[in-house]
Amino acid sequence: MPYEFERTQRIAVLGGGPGGYEAALAGAQLGADVTLVERVGVGGSAVLTDVVPSKTLIATAEAANAVDEAADLGVRFFTRNGDGRAVRPEVAVNLGAVNQRLLLLARQQSEDMKSELIKAGVRIVAGDGRLDGPNRLVVSTGKGKGRTDFDEVDADTLVVAVGASPRELPTAKPDGERILTWTQLYSLDEIPEHMIVVGSGVTGAEFASAYLALGSQVSLISSREQVLPGEDADAASVIENVFTRNGMDVLSKSRASKVERTGDGVLVTLSDGRTVEGSHCLMAVGSVPNTPGIGLEEAGVQLTGSGHIRVNRVARTSMPMVYAAGDCSDFLPLASVASMQGRTAVYHAMGDAVEPTELRNVSSNIFTQPEVATVGWSQKQIEEGIVQGGIYKLPLASNPRAKMMGIKDGFVKIFARTGSGTVIGGVVVAPKASDLILPISLAVEHRLTVDQLARAFSVYPSLSASVTDAARAMHIVG
């Protein structure tokens, strides 16, 4: 009897964002035959129109803000006029150049990711894909909107990672010029004179913070009592105080009912009849999954009422051979989570060792100025009795390094389980909170106690010392 070679497992990935990219890469590294279908470019909207360009814009805003605040540290910028007198120059931001740079960085990142996949042996198909049952993708290829060529990809495992798009309201249709979604901001050549941001969630707060630092007059329309609803209340309070102190007009408990173009500006009408006039309006009212019309329900894949794909902790859907990762799933919509889902899906499908994703251990960050980073259980959950724990908050202003840097706003907050002292969560509000949250995240992931966290040596002086100082203060958790 002739020897029969075992057939290599075939994996098809629909969508090349963080989740799809990691799924394809992991599959190729484990020896699978992998095909990735992507319509706009490897990296998807996260790289091309969302995370990479937005955080690059925010980094530019931080640089402009640092120059503006340098005077507090005794640094002055002067030039000489015709009489030889010293005059203080204005800090100017060339938004056209900024947007050109960030879009170039996004394209470069996309090309780098594409090269990695090709090097790993992944076949990349450019086109619009849809499921033809749970084991096949049909891809419309060719150029332009009327793609007329078709390709079929058979697979043992499908990973759907089609992402999400900005939610649009029928009374506030984006036109790409004055009324904008966050994917359309990068076509602007000049700093908006007056940017009205509708929506005070993470996206709205981040862009409101960025455009304020870039020099725009900013009005933030929030339907809730404070900005960043659902986030740590102390953190939201700090951010709102910074916003208003720096001149932002925050309209709390206000809901936009209509946004209209007025020639060279916009008019936002609130539900109570008030109006706000500005030069531009950013609609940041959430996102919707890109799941309609791609054959999911016909293939037996269950969706939520909002159109998200139902998945378990290993990213598996209701169909055993179909997985989903990223913002199109009903998991946490973060790029880091999408990447983990993509890897986990492929490891599970191929029988490799896998650890189900624990959302409680996921750290997240809001890139306002200052940043807000969180991990684990929240103070609200502790106060509601969902989990038993102690709370300690250490103002950043008491940190010597913060004083040297002129940092006045922010704090480190740690939550520890009553009795054992195990770290169960934390919040950091500070410049680069996205970096400072890591030791707390490690403590949550590995179930370290506050005493174990406090025994780690922090550099003196450093902002990270506030983490060990806060843990030290919780030596006895009542």
N, C-alpha and C positions, 0 to 999 in steps of 0.2 A: 504494500500500500504506500503510495508516494506521500512524502511529508508535506503537510499543509501549513503554510505560514499563517499566523494569526493576523487578521486584518487590522490595520491601524485605525483607532477610533477617529471618527470624523466629527469636528465641531464647527458649527456655523454661528457667527456672532453678528447680530444686527445692531449696528450703531457703534461708532468708534470713539465715544467719549471716555472718561476715566474708567468706567466699569467695563465697557467693551474692550478697550485697549488692554487692560490688565487680564481680562479673560482670555483674549487671543494670545497674549504673551505667555501666560501660564500654560495654556494648552500646548503651544509649540514647544515650550521648554520640557514638558512632560512627554513629548513625542507624538502628539496628536497631529492629524491632518487638519489644519485650521484655515477657514476662510472668513475674512472680515468684510462685511458690507457696510459702506459709509457713503452718504450722499454729499457732504460738504467738505470733508477733510478729516484726517485722523486727529483725534483730540475732541472732535465734535464742538458743540456750542460752548462747552466749558472752557476750551482753549481758545477758540476763535472769536467768540462774541460775549463771553460771560466772565468766568473767574480770572483768567490770565489778563485780559485787557482791563477789567475793572480794578483789579488789585494793582496793576501797573499805574493806572490813573491815580489811585489812592496813594501810592508811593510818591508820585509827583506832588500831590497835595501836601503830603507830610514834609517833603523837602521845602516847599514854599512856606509852610507854617514854621518850620525850623528857622529859616532865614528871618522871618518876621519876628519871631520870639527871641532871637539872639541878643537883642538889646537888653533883655532881662538878665543876661549873663555878663553884661559889660562889653559886648561886642557891637561895634558900630560900623556901618558901611557908608563911605563918603566918596564923592568924586569932586573934581575941581571945575569950577565954571571959568568963564573967560577972564574974570578978575583974579583968578587964583584962589577964590574963596571955596571952602569946603561946603558942599551941599549933599544932603542925603538923597540917594536915588530911590525911585520906586521899584518895588519887586514886581516884575511883569512875567506873566506866564503866556507863552505862545502855544495856545491850545491846538492849533493846526499841527505844529511840530510834535507836540505831546501825543496826539492821536496817531500821527504817522509812525512814531516810534513804537507805540504800544501794539499797533496792528502788525508792524514788522516783527516784533517779538513774538506775537501770537502765531504768525505764519512760520517763523523759525522753530518754535516749539512743536508745532504740528508736523513739520518736516523731520525734526529730530525723532519724534515718536514713530512716524512712518518708517524711517530708516531702521529703527530698532526692530520693528515688526518684520520688515523684509529680511533683515539679518537673521532673525529667528526662524524664518521659513514660512511666515504667514502669507497666504494669498490675499491680496486686497482687491476688492471689486468696487468700483465707483458707481453708485446708482441708488435708486429707491427700492428698498426691499419690503416684502410682505410675506407672511407665513402662508404656505399652501399645505395645511395640516401641521402636525407637531414634528415632522421630520424633514421639512423642505422649505427653502426660501426661494421665492421667485423675485428676480431683480430686474427692474427696468433700467437699462443702461443707455448709452448714447448721450448727446448733448442737448441742453435746453430743457424747457418745461415739458415739451412733448416727446419724452424719451420713447423711442419706438423699438429698440432692440431689447431682447430679453435673455436672461441667463437663469439657470436653475442650479441650486446648491442643495444637494442631499446631505443629511447629517444624522448622526446618532444622538447628538445633543445640540440643542439650540439655546443660545444666550441672547436675550432681548435687552438691549441697552439704548433705547431710542431717546431718552432724556425728556425734557419738558420745554415749553415755550412761554413767553410772558403772557399773562392773562390780559385780555382786552375787554373793555366795557363798551356796550353799544352806544352809550352816551358820551364816550370819550375816545373816539377812534384815532389811533396814532397816524400821523401823516409823514413821519420821518424828518420833519423840518422844525416844527414848533411844538407839536404834541408827540412825545417820544416814549418808546420803551427803552429799557436799559441796553438792549442790543443795538439801538440806533444812535446812541450818544456820540459815537466815535466818528460821525460825519460832520460834527460841528467844527468850524474853523476859528471861532472866537468864543471867549468866555461869555456865557449867558449873563445879560445884565441883571435879570431877576428870574431865578429858577424856582418854580413851584413844584414841590415834590408831593405827590398824592400817595400816601401810604407810609406809615412809620415803623414798618417791620424792619428786618435786617437789611434788605436791599435799599429801601427808602432811606433809612438812617445812614447807611454807608455813603450813598451818593450825596445826600444832604450835607454830611460832614465834609466830603471831598470838595464839593463846589463852593462851600463856604470858605474853605482854606484857599481855594484857587482865586477867590476874589468876587464871586457872585453874591448878590443879595439873594437870600434863600428863605422861602416860606415852606414850612413842613405841615401838611394837613394830616392830622392824626385822628382817627375815629375813636380812639380810646382815651383814657384819662392821662396816660403818659406815653412817651415814645417806647419802642421795643416791648410791646405787650407780650406777656408770656415769659419774658426774661426775668432774671433776678431783679427784684424791685429796687434794691439799693444801687445796683449797677445802672438801671434805667434812669434813676434819679440823678446820678452823677452825669450821665451823658446829656440829659435834658438841661441840666444846669449849665454845662459847658456850652451847649448850643445857644441858649438864650444869652449867656454872658458874652459870647462872641458875636452877637447881633442877629441870630436867626430868629425869625418869627414862627413860633410853634403854636399852631392852632389846635388845641386839644379838644376832644369830644366834638369833632367836626367831620362831617362826611361830604365828600364831593359827589354831587348828583349829576353834574354836566361839565364838560370841558369843551370850549369852542375856540376856533382860530379867529383872530381879529386882525387880519392883515399881517402886521409886523409884531404881533404878540398873541397872548392867549387870555381867555377869561374863564375862570373857574367859578362855577356857581355851587354853593354849599346847600345842603338839604334844608337849612333854616332860612334860606333866601339871601344870605350874605354872598358877596362876590369878592374874588381876589384876582387882580390883574398882574400879569408878568410877561416876560419876553418868551419864556419857554415853560413847558410842563413835562415833568417826568412821571409816567404812570408806573408805580411800583405796587401793584395790587395783587401780587402772587403769580403763580404759574399754573399751567395745565399740562398734563402728560401728553406726549406725542403718540398716543396709542390708537386713536380712531383710524379705521381704514387699513390696518395692516394685518388683518386676518386672525387676531388673537382669539376672539370669542368663537369663531368658526373652528379653530383648532382645539377648542375645549379649555382655553386658559381663562380662569376666573378673574374678573375685574371688580374693583370697588365702585361705589356709586359715583365717585369723582373721576373714574376712568383709570385709576392706578392699578397696576398688576399686583395681585395678592401673592406674597412670598413668605416663606418661613425663614428661619435664622440661617439656613444655608443657601438662601436665594432661590429655592425651588418653588415652582408654581404648582397649580392644581394638576398639571400634566407632568408626570415624572421625568420626561426627557426635555422639558422646557424650563429654563431658569430666567430670571430677570434681575437686572442690576441698575442702580442709579435712580434718578428722579422719576423715571416712569414706574417704579415700584412703589409699594406703600410703606417703604422703610424710611429712614431719616434722610432727607435730601441734602447730603453733603458729598463733595467730591471724594473725600477720604473714605467715606462709607461706601460709595459706589465702587471705588477701587478694591476695597476689601471684599465686597459682594462678588465682584467679577472673579477674583482669585478663588474665593471660597466655592463658588458655583462649579468652576472647572475642577478643582481638587476633589469635590464631592462626586461629580459626574465620573471622574476617572478612578475613583476608589482610593485616592491618596488620603493621608491623614488630614483631618479638617476639624477646626474648632468653631462651633456655631458663633456667629457675631452676637456680642452682648452690648446692646445699645446703651446700657447704663454706664459702660466704660468709655464711650465715645466722647472725646473732647471736641468742642466747637469754638469758633471765634467770630466776633463781629468786628470788622475793620473800620470802626469809627476812630476818632481822635479824642480821648484815648481808646484803645481797644478793649473789648470785653470777651473774656474766655471763661468757659464753664466746663465742668465735667461732673458726672455722677448725680447723686440725689440732690434735690434743690432745697433751699430754705423753706419754701412754701410747703413742700411735702413733709418736712420735719415738723413744721408748725401745725399741719393738719393731722399729725399722728400717723401718717402712712409708714414712716420709719422713725425709730427712736434714735435721736442723736443730739450732740452738743454743737454749738455754733460759736466760732470766734472770728472777729473781724479786726484786722490791723490796718489802720490808715497808712497809705503810702507816704504821706507827708512826714511821718516820723522816721523814715528810712534815710540814713546819711547820704547814700548815693543819690536818692531822689532829690534831696536838698541841693546837692552839688549840681545836678542837672536842671534845677528849676522846676521840678515836677511838683505840682500842688494837688492834683486831682487823682483819685484812685485808691484802691485798697486790695488787700489779699484776705480772702475769707475761706476758712476751712470748716468742713463738717465731719464730725467723728462719731462713731456709734457709741451710745451710752454703755458703759461697763467695760467693753473691750478696748475702746479707744481706736478702733480701726477707722482709717480714713475712708469716708464714703462719698465725698464730693468736695467741690470747691469752686470759687469764683475769683478771678483776677481782673481788676480794672486798672490798666496801666499802658504806657507805650510798650509795644511788643509783648502784650499779654499772651499772644499766640505762642511765644517762646517760654514765658514764665509759667504757663499752666502745666508744662511737661512733668515736673517732679510730682505734682499732685495727681496727674493722670497715671503715672507709674505707681504711686501709692495706692490708688483706687484699683488698678488692674491687678496688682500683686498682694492686695489686702494688707498693706503695711499699717502699723499703728502710728499714732502721732509721735510716740517716742522714737520709733525707728526712723521716721522722716526727720525728726529734729536732730538725730545723731549724725546725719550727713553734714559734711563740712561745706559751708557756703563761703564764697570769697568775701572778704571785707575790704572796701565797701562794695556792695552790689545790690541790685534790686531783688535778686533771687534770695537774698538773706531774709527778706520779709516772709518768705514761705517757711523757712526753718524757724524763724522767730515766732510766727503764728502757731506752728506745730508745738513749739516748746511751751507756749502759753497754755496749751491744752493738755499738759502733763497729766492732770486729773480731770477726766471728763465725767461730770456729775450725771 
